[in-house]
Amino acid sequence: GERRLIWLEGEEADCIARTEPLLGEAVFWLGYGPAQYSPLPAAKALQRLGQECDTLVFNAFSGFHPDAFGALAGTLRAGGLLLLLTPPREQWAAYPDPDRLRLVAQPEDADQAGHGFIARLVRLLAGDPALSACPPAVIEPWQPIGTERELSGDQAKALPAIQRVLHGHRRRPLVLSADRGRGKSALLGLAAAELLRQQPGLKIVVTAPSQATVQTLFAHAALSLDTRVEQVAGLEYCSPDRLVQGDSQPDLLLVDEAAAIPTPLLEAMLARHSRIVFATTEHGYEGTGRGFHLRFKRVLDRETPDWQELHLAEPIRWGPQDPLEPLVFRLLCLDAEVDAPLPPSAPSWRQIGQ
């Protein structure tokens, strides 16, 4: 039920060659790599959200992109390996990381972006429990959710809440928040299937940053209804742009990976649809991830003050003792909570020039 990180240091070509015997069945490859694994640049990593893999290869020679690393580490399922390819640790901080180009106005200023972040990564990675290949000392073996137990405890509590959005009062949206790997997408799919079983004439629309994002949702819905994905009647995908521009009026709108959708689009959905479930990553790196919490929740307070939030805490994609998630949180400060600043007791004002 656990996952591990394997740190491959050296020359890039050598590191890539050393990944071969370690690759599992489903491989997500970020950065430069062999064509057969369909490598993606870090900027397109969000296409993989909502999916799962057995091996995640992160080629840091193409740039250590923290957003992509944080988001895709959560797609790695139990028993999987995260392969991190880097220059030798003593040279990595000084390596001309291509990702620094995002941080400077001119390419020639890349050296001024600083090396502290990578130096800190090296310090935190060395000796972390997630790098240990020793088997865990676990008394109770981890059991993945399956035929005997279809839902986690958190999911079981959230399922009737989703149903209440459809059957209860209008304008009471539900926000499902969780860290990665808590089964939000699966839960939405199972909930949609249950509602369609009860009312076969329903129209349920799913929206998300991309259609690939909702593969898991549709797969769980089809499995629950004992049919193929393309034959699930009453459940359809619509892109956020088309949804807010068209005249579709579904009975229920499910918004998956809501934090990866720009806040203005979420506001437009809220204005047009009265029965909505938003699923969002709690500690996310989806570009506008913080926008959901800082801006959109204020919109919910103003427009639909009776909205509700449920938090899913129990991991499903891996076991509760998994060491990789705490490591990713430490590396990227994902569990940092910022205190609100105290209001000044004697404010003063001054004009600042350009």
Stockholm file with secondary structure:
# STOCKHOLM 1.0

chainA/1-354         GERRLIWLEGEEADCIARTEPLLGEAVFWLGYGPAQYSPLPAAKALQRLGQECDTLVFNAFSGFHPDAFGALAGTLRAGGLLLLLTPPREQWAAYPDPDRLRLVAQPEDADQAGHGFIARLVRLLAGDPALSACPPAVIEPWQPIGTERELSGDQAKALPAIQRVLHGHRRRPLVLSADRGRGKSALLGLAAAELLRQQPGLKIVVTAPSQATVQTLFAHAALSLDTRVEQVAGLEYCSPDRLVQGDSQPDLLLVDEAAAIPTPLLEAMLARHSRIVFATTEHGYEGTGRGFHLRFKRVLDRETPDWQELHLAEPIRWGPQDPLEPLVFRLLCLDAEVDAPLPPSAPSWRQIGQ
#=GR chainA/1-354 SS CCCEEEEEESCHHHHHHHHGGGCCSSEEEESSCCGGGCCBCGGGGGGGTTCCEEEEEEEGGGCCCHHHHHHHHTTEEEEEEEEEEESCHHHHTTSCCGGGGGGSSSGGGGGGGCSHHHHHHHHHHTTCGGGCCSCCCCSSCCCCSCSSCCSCHHHHHHHHHHHHHHHSCSSCCEEEEECTTSCHHHHHHHHHHHHHHHCTTCCEEEECSSGGGGHHHHHHHHHHTTSCGGGCTTEEECCHHHHHHSCCCCSEEEETTGGGSCHHHHHHHHHHCSSEEEEEESSCCSSSHHHIIIIIHHHHHHHCTTCEEEEECSCSSSCTTCSHHHHHHHHHTTTCCCCCCCCCSSCCCCCCCC
#=GC SS_cons         CCCEEEEEESCHHHHHHHHGGGCCSSEEEESSCCGGGCCBCGGGGGGGTTCCEEEEEEEGGGCCCHHHHHHHHTTEEEEEEEEEEESCHHHHTTSCCGGGGGGSSSGGGGGGGCSHHHHHHHHHHTTCGGGCCSCCCCSSCCCCSCSSCCSCHHHHHHHHHHHHHHHSCSSCCEEEEECTTSCHHHHHHHHHHHHHHHCTTCCEEEECSSGGGGHHHHHHHHHHTTSCGGGCTTEEECCHHHHHHSCCCCSEEEETTGGGSCHHHHHHHHHHCSSEEEEEESSCCSSSHHHIIIIIHHHHHHHCTTCEEEEECSCSSSCTTCSHHHHHHHHHTTTCCCCCCCCCSSCCCCCCCC
//
